[in-house]
Amino acid sequence: MAEKPRVLVVDDEEALRYLLSTELAAEGYEVETAGDGDEAIETIKQKDYDVVLLDIKMPRVDGFEVLKFIKQNKPEIKVIMLTAYADVKNAIEALKLGASDFVSKPYDLEDILTSINRALGR
């Protein structure tokens, strides 16, 4: 059997992190979480992931900074931006920086799964 895709969920909202990680695990993904950009960068330095679901607006280190770090250090990781601030400017900025996709909150699980599968080339 193929390895489960490894997903890192990065969001400063604990309830959303828990819900998303639980839903993705139920769908067969190996999921870990990080509560902010600093924690995400440290986790990514130590482990490999297939996909990072990354909130844009977080205290201290925002999602754009984490995205830049990933693209400079582990460009093979696919990044899907999550934000409650769904506007065209953020979407374009995220895509310019190398994000694979952009999903607005509140999200629909099917949208997230479709985006992950597209990023993984399935």
TORGU-671412 format. One line per 2 residues: number of its first residue (from 0); their letters; for each residue x negated, y, z of N, C-alpha, C, O, CB. Coordinates in steps of 0.2 Angstrom, whole numbers, always signed. Atoms other than C-alpha are relative to their C-alpha. Glycine has a CB too. Layout:
residues N
NUM	A	X:Y:Z:X:Y:Z:X:Y:Z:X:Y:Z:X:Y:Z; ...
end
This chain:
residues 122
0	MA	-4:-6:+0:+0:+0:+0:-4:+6:+0:-10:+6:+3:+5:+0:+6; +4:-6:+0:-6:+17:-4:+0:+4:+6:+5:+3:+10:+3:+5:-6
2	EK	+1:-4:-6:-12:+29:+10:+6:+5:+0:+8:+8:-5:-7:+3:+0; -5:-5:+0:+1:+41:+16:-3:+7:-1:-9:+8:+1:+4:+0:+8
4	PR	+3:-7:+1:-2:+59:+10:+0:+3:+7:+4:+3:+11:+5:+4:-5; +1:-3:-7:-9:+69:+25:+2:+7:-1:+0:+11:-6:-7:+0:+2
6	VL	-2:-6:+0:+0:+85:+28:-1:+4:+7:+0:+1:+12:+8:+0:-1; +1:-5:-6:-4:+100:+40:+5:+5:+0:+6:+9:-5:-7:+3:+0
8	VV	-5:-6:+0:+10:+111:+45:-2:+5:+5:-4:+4:+11:+7:-3:+3; +3:-6:-4:+4:+128:+51:+6:+5:+1:+8:+8:-4:-6:+3:-3
10	DD	-5:-5:-1:+17:+139:+59:+0:+2:+7:-1:-2:+12:+7:-2:-2; +0:-2:-7:+18:+150:+75:+6:-1:+3:+7:+0:+9:-2:+7:+0
12	EE	-6:+2:-3:+36:+145:+78:+0:-8:+2:+0:-12:-3:+6:+1:-5; +0:+7:-2:+35:+129:+88:+6:-4:-2:+5:-10:-4:-1:+0:+8
14	AL	-6:+4:+2:+53:+123:+85:-1:-2:-8:+1:-7:-9:+6:+4:+1; +0:+1:+7:+50:+125:+66:-6:-6:-1:-5:-10:-5:-1:+6:-4
16	RY	+6:+5:+1:+33:+115:+67:+2:-7:+2:+1:-11:-2:-6:+2:+5; -2:+7:-2:+41:+101:+77:+5:-3:-5:+5:-8:-7:+3:+1:+7
18	LL	-5:+2:+4:+56:+100:+66:-3:-2:-7:-1:-8:-9:+6:+5:-1; +3:+2:+6:+46:+100:+50:-4:-6:+0:-4:-10:-4:-4:+6:-3
20	ST	+5:+6:-1:+33:+88:+56:+4:-7:+1:+2:-12:-2:-5:+1:+6; -4:+6:-1:+47:+76:+62:+3:-2:-7:+3:-8:-8:+5:+1:+5
22	EL	-3:+1:+7:+56:+77:+45:-5:-3:-5:-3:-8:-8:+3:+6:-3; +5:+3:+5:+40:+74:+35:-2:-7:+2:-3:-11:-2:-5:+5:-1
24	AA	+2:+6:-3:+35:+60:+46:+5:-6:-2:+3:-11:-4:-2:+0:+7; -6:+4:+2:+52:+52:+43:+0:-2:-7:+2:-7:-9:+6:+3:+2
26	EG	+0:+1:+8:+49:+53:+24:-7:-3:-2:-8:-4:-8:+0:+7:-3; +6:+4:+1:+32:+44:+26:-6:+3:-1:-11:+1:-3:+1:-4:-7
28	YE	+7:-4:+0:+19:+58:+27:-3:-1:+7:+0:-2:+12:+2:+7:-1; +4:-1:-6:+5:+58:+40:+0:+7:+1:-3:+11:-2:-7:-4:-1
30	VE	-1:-8:-1:+8:+75:+48:-3:+2:+7:-3:-2:+12:+7:+1:+1; +3:-4:-6:-2:+86:+60:+3:+7:+0:+5:+9:-5:-8:-1:+0
32	TA	-2:-7:+0:+2:+103:+66:-5:+5:+3:-10:+3:+6:+7:+1:+4; +4:-5:-3:-7:+119:+70:+5:+6:+2:+9:+8:-3:-6:+2:-4
34	GD	-4:-5:-2:+1:+134:+79:-2:+7:-2:+2:+12:-1:+0:+0:+8; +2:-6:+3:-9:+148:+71:-6:-1:-5:-8:-6:-6:-2:+5:+6
36	GD	+5:+1:+5:-22:+152:+58:-7:-2:+3:-10:-6:-1:-1:+7:-3; +6:+2:-3:-37:+150:+70:+0:-8:+1:-5:-11:-1:-1:+3:+6
38	EA	-1:+7:-1:-31:+133:+75:+0:-4:-7:-3:-9:-8:+6:-2:+4; -1:+4:+7:-27:+128:+56:-7:+0:-3:-9:-5:-5:+4:+4:-4
40	IE	+7:+0:+3:-45:+133:+51:-4:-5:+3:-8:-9:+0:-3:+7:+0; +4:+5:-4:-53:+123:+65:+2:-7:-2:-2:-11:-3:+1:+1:+7
42	TI	-3:+7:+1:-42:+108:+61:-2:-2:-7:-5:-8:-8:+8:+0:+0; +2:+2:+7:-46:+109:+42:-7:-1:-1:-10:-5:-5:+2:+6:-5
44	KQ	+8:+1:+0:-65:+110:+46:-1:-7:+1:-6:-10:-1:-3:+5:+4; +1:+6:-3:-63:+94:+55:+3:-6:-4:+0:-12:-4:+2:-1:+7
46	KD	-4:+5:+3:-51:+84:+44:+2:+2:-7:+2:+7:-9:+6:-2:+4; -3:-1:+7:-45:+82:+26:+7:-1:+0:+10:-6:+3:-4:-5:-5
48	YD	-8:+0:+1:-27:+85:+21:+1:+0:-8:-3:+3:-12:+3:+6:+3; -2:-1:+7:-18:+83:+4:+4:+6:-1:+3:+10:-6:+4:-6:-1
50	VV	-4:-6:+0:-6:+97:+8:+0:+4:+6:+0:+1:+12:+7:-2:-3; -1:-5:-6:-5:+112:+20:+6:+4:-2:+7:+7:-6:-6:+4:+1
52	LL	-6:-5:+0:+12:+120:+23:-2:+5:+5:-3:+4:+11:+6:-4:+2; +3:-6:-3:+7:+137:+28:+4:+6:+1:+6:+9:-4:-7:+2:-3
54	DI	-4:-6:-1:+17:+151:+36:-5:+6:-2:-11:+6:+0:+2:+0:+8; +4:-6:+1:+11:+168:+30:+0:+5:+6:-6:+7:+7:+4:+4:-6
56	KM	+0:-5:-6:+16:+179:+45:-2:-3:+6:+3:-6:+9:+6:+4:+0; +2:+2:-6:+6:+174:+60:-4:+5:+4:-7:+9:+1:-3:-7:+0
58	PR	+4:-4:-4:-2:+183:+74:-8:-1:-1:-10:-7:-3:+1:+0:+8; +7:+1:+1:-21:+186:+73:-2:-2:-7:-4:+3:-11:-3:-5:+5
60	VD	+2:+2:+7:-26:+176:+57:+6:-2:-4:+10:-7:-2:-5:-6:+1; -6:+2:+4:-12:+176:+44:-1:-5:-5:-7:-8:-6:+3:+6:-3
62	GF	+0:+6:+5:-8:+163:+31:-4:+2:-6:-7:-3:-9:+7:-1:-2; +4:-2:+6:-17:+173:+17:-7:-1:+2:-11:-4:-2:+1:+7:-2
64	EV	+7:+1:-2:-33:+172:+27:-2:-8:+0:-7:-10:-2:-2:+3:+7; +1:+7:+0:-31:+153:+30:+0:-3:-7:-4:-7:-9:+6:-3:+4
66	LK	+0:+2:+7:-27:+151:+11:-7:+1:-3:-9:-3:-6:+6:+4:-4; +7:-2:+2:-43:+160:+7:-5:-5:+2:-10:-7:-2:-2:+7:+1
68	FI	+5:+5:-3:-53:+149:+19:+0:-7:-4:-5:-10:-6:+1:-1:+7; -1:+7:+3:-45:+133:+11:-3:+0:-7:-7:-4:-9:+7:-2:+0
70	KQ	+3:-1:+7:-49:+139:-7:-7:+0:-1:-10:-2:-5:+4:+5:-3; +8:-1:+0:-67:+143:-3:-3:-6:+3:-9:-8:+0:-2:+6:+4
72	NK	+4:+5:-4:-71:+128:+8:+3:-7:-2:-1:-12:-2:+1:+0:+7; -3:+6:+1:-59:+114:+3:+5:+1:-6:+11:+0:-5:+3:-4:+6
74	PE	-5:-2:+5:-51:+119:-14:+4:-6:-3:+9:-5:-6:-4:+2:-6; -4:+6:+2:-44:+101:-17:+6:+0:+4:+11:-4:+2:-4:-6:+1
76	IK	-6:+0:-4:-31:+104:-3:+5:+5:-4:+4:+10:-6:-1:+3:+7; -6:-4:+2:-14:+110:-10:+3:+4:+5:+4:+1:+11:+5:-5:-4
78	VI	-3:-4:-5:-6:+124:-1:+6:+3:-2:+7:+5:-8:-5:+6:+2; -7:-2:+1:+12:+128:+0:+2:+5:+5:+2:+4:+11:+5:-6:+0
80	ML	-1:-6:-5:+16:+145:+8:+8:+0:+2:+12:-2:-2:-1:+7:-3; -7:+0:-3:+31:+146:+20:+1:+7:+3:-4:+10:+6:+1:-5:+5
82	TA	-1:-7:-3:+39:+163:+24:+7:+2:+1:+11:+0:-3:-4:+5:-3; -7:-3:-1:+54:+171:+31:+0:+7:-4:+6:+10:-5:+2:+1:+8
84	YA	+1:-6:+3:+48:+186:+22:-1:-1:-8:-5:+1:-11:-6:+5:+2; +0:+2:+7:+52:+180:+5:+1:+6:-5:+7:+8:-6:+5:-6:-2
86	DV	+0:-6:+5:+48:+194:-7:-5:-2:-6:-9:-6:-5:-1:+7:+3; +4:+1:+6:+41:+194:-24:-8:+1:+1:-12:-2:-2:+2:+4:-6
88	KN	+7:-2:-2:+25:+203:-18:-4:-6:+3:-10:-7:+1:+0:+6:+4; +4:+6:-3:+20:+189:-6:-1:-6:-4:-6:-9:-4:+4:-1:+7
90	AI	+0:+6:+4:+24:+175:-18:-5:+1:-5:-9:-3:-6:+7:-1:-4; +5:-1:+5:+13:+183:-32:-7:+0:+3:-11:-3:+1:+1:+7:-3
92	EA	+7:-1:-4:-1:+187:-19:-2:-7:+2:-8:-9:+0:+1:+4:+6; +1:+7:-2:+0:+169:-13:-3:-4:-6:-7:-8:-5:+6:-4:+4
94	LK	+2:+4:+6:-1:+161:-30:-6:+3:-3:-10:-1:-6:+6:+1:-6; +6:-3:+3:-15:+173:-36:-6:-3:+5:-11:-4:+2:+0:+8:+1
96	LG	+5:+2:-4:-25:+167:-21:-1:-8:+0:-5:-11:+3:+2:+2:+8; +1:+7:+1:-22:+149:-26:+5:-5:+3:+4:-11:+3:-7:-2:+3
98	AS	-6:+4:-3:-6:+143:-17:+3:-4:-6:+4:-2:-12:+5:+4:+4; -4:+4:+5:+3:+129:-27:+7:+2:+0:+10:+1:-6:-1:-8:+2
100	DF	-7:-2:+0:+20:+135:-22:+2:+4:+6:-3:+6:+10:+4:-7:+0; -2:-5:-5:+30:+146:-11:+7:-2:+2:+12:-3:-2:+0:+7:-3
102	VS	-7:+2:-3:+46:+141:+0:+2:+5:+5:-2:+6:+10:+0:-8:+2; -2:-5:-5:+56:+153:+9:+4:-3:+6:+7:-8:+5:+5:+5:-3
104	KP	-4:+3:-6:+63:+150:+27:+6:+4:+0:+6:+10:-2:-4:+1:+6; +0:+7:-2:+75:+145:+32:+0:-5:-6:+3:-3:-12:+7:-2:+3
106	YD	+1:+4:+6:+70:+131:+20:+5:-6:+0:+8:-7:+5:-7:-3:+1; -4:+6:+0:+79:+116:+14:-5:-6:-1:-10:-5:-5:+5:+0:-7
108	LE	+5:+6:+0:+70:+99:+17:-1:-2:-7:-7:-4:-9:+3:-5:+4; +1:+2:+6:+73:+94:-1:-4:+5:-4:-8:+2:-8:+7:+0:-4
110	DI	+4:-5:+3:+65:+110:-7:-8:-1:+2:-12:-1:-3:+2:+7:+1; +6:+2:-3:+50:+106:+4:-3:-6:-4:-9:-6:-6:+0:+0:+7
112	LT	+2:+6:+2:+49:+88:-2:-2:+1:-8:-7:-2:-10:+5:-5:+1; +1:-1:+8:+50:+93:-21:-6:+4:-1:-10:+2:-5:+6:+4:-3
114	SI	+7:-4:+0:+36:+106:-18:-6:-4:+1:-11:-4:-2:+1:+6:+4; +6:+5:-1:+25:+93:-10:-1:-5:-5:-7:-6:-7:+1:-3:+7
116	NR	+1:+5:+5:+28:+80:-23:-3:+4:-6:-7:+1:-10:+7:-3:-2; +2:-3:+6:+25:+93:-37:-8:+2:+1:-12:+1:-3:+4:+7:-1
118	AL	+7:-2:-2:+8:+99:-28:-4:-7:-1:-10:-6:-3:+0:+3:+7; +4:+7:+0:+3:+80:-27:+0:-3:-6:-3:-8:-7:+3:-4:+6
120	GR	+0:+3:+7:+7:+77:-45:+4:-6:+0:+3:-10:-4:-7:-1:-2; -5:+6:+0:+21:+65:-42:+6:+1:-4:+10:-3:-4:+2:-2:+7
end
